[in-house]
Amino acid sequence: MKKFVLAVAATGLLSLAACNSEQAERNEAVGEAVADNLQAQADNLEDAAEAAPTENAEAALENASENMQMKADNAEDAADNETDVN
């Protein structure tokens, strides 16, 4: 009887671990999608900077693009860390 209870407990723990792993993978996928979206926004800002009518506008758009790129990098790092932690 003790072996049966131990086997049931072990099975339950394994299924719980698998569930957490699947959730972590879903979270990572969402995080990567967010990072991709932020990267696209950074690219759009860079394109807008190239077409800016003044140097000040170009500098402001390049700065915004760099900030967006850093946010994309942070989002990607956070998504990668999601599966590393779980």
C-alpha positions as CSV (number, residue, x, y, z in Angstrom):
1,M,0.0,0.0,0.0
2,K,2.9,2.4,0.8
3,K,4.4,1.8,-2.7
4,F,1.0,2.5,-4.3
5,V,0.7,5.8,-2.4
6,L,4.3,6.7,-3.3
7,A,3.7,5.9,-6.9
8,V,0.5,8.0,-7.0
9,A,2.3,10.9,-5.3
10,A,5.2,10.7,-7.7
11,T,2.9,10.7,-10.7
12,G,1.1,13.7,-9.4
13,L,4.3,15.6,-8.9
14,L,5.5,14.7,-12.4
15,S,2.2,15.9,-14.0
16,L,2.4,19.1,-12.0
17,A,6.0,19.7,-13.2
18,A,4.9,19.1,-16.8
19,C,2.0,21.5,-16.4
20,N,4.4,24.2,-15.1
21,S,6.7,23.6,-17.9
22,E,4.0,24.0,-20.5
23,Q,2.9,27.3,-18.9
24,A,6.4,28.5,-18.9
25,E,6.7,27.7,-22.6
26,R,3.5,29.6,-23.3
27,N,4.7,32.6,-21.3
28,E,8.0,32.5,-23.2
29,A,6.1,32.5,-26.5
30,V,4.1,35.5,-25.4
31,G,7.2,37.3,-24.3
32,E,8.9,36.6,-27.6
33,A,5.9,38.0,-29.4
34,V,6.0,41.1,-27.4
35,A,9.7,41.4,-28.1
36,D,9.1,41.0,-31.8
37,N,6.4,43.7,-31.7
38,L,8.7,46.1,-29.9
39,Q,11.5,45.4,-32.4
40,A,9.2,46.2,-35.3
41,Q,8.3,49.5,-33.6
42,A,12.0,50.3,-33.2
43,D,12.5,49.6,-36.9
44,N,9.6,51.8,-37.8
45,L,11.0,54.6,-35.7
46,E,14.4,54.2,-37.3
47,D,12.8,54.4,-40.7
48,A,11.0,57.6,-39.6
49,A,14.3,59.1,-38.4
50,E,15.8,58.6,-41.8
51,A,12.9,60.6,-43.3
52,A,12.8,63.3,-40.6
53,P,12.7,66.8,-41.9
54,T,15.1,68.3,-39.3
55,E,18.2,67.1,-37.5
56,N,16.4,67.5,-34.1
57,A,13.5,65.4,-35.3
58,E,15.9,62.8,-36.6
59,A,17.8,62.7,-33.3
60,A,14.6,62.4,-31.3
61,L,13.3,59.5,-33.5
62,E,16.7,57.7,-33.3
63,N,16.7,58.1,-29.5
64,A,13.1,56.7,-29.4
65,S,14.2,53.8,-31.7
66,E,17.1,53.0,-29.4
67,N,14.9,53.0,-26.3
68,M,12.4,50.7,-28.1
69,Q,15.2,48.4,-29.0
70,M,16.3,48.2,-25.4
71,K,12.7,47.4,-24.4
72,A,12.6,44.6,-27.0
73,D,15.9,43.2,-25.7
74,N,14.6,43.3,-22.1
75,A,11.4,41.6,-23.1
76,E,13.3,38.9,-25.0
77,D,15.6,38.3,-22.0
78,A,12.6,38.1,-19.6
79,A,11.0,35.6,-21.9
80,D,14.1,33.5,-22.0
81,N,14.4,33.7,-18.2
82,E,10.8,32.4,-17.9
83,T,11.8,28.9,-19.0
84,D,15.1,29.0,-17.3
85,V,13.5,29.6,-13.9
86,N,10.8,27.0,-14.4
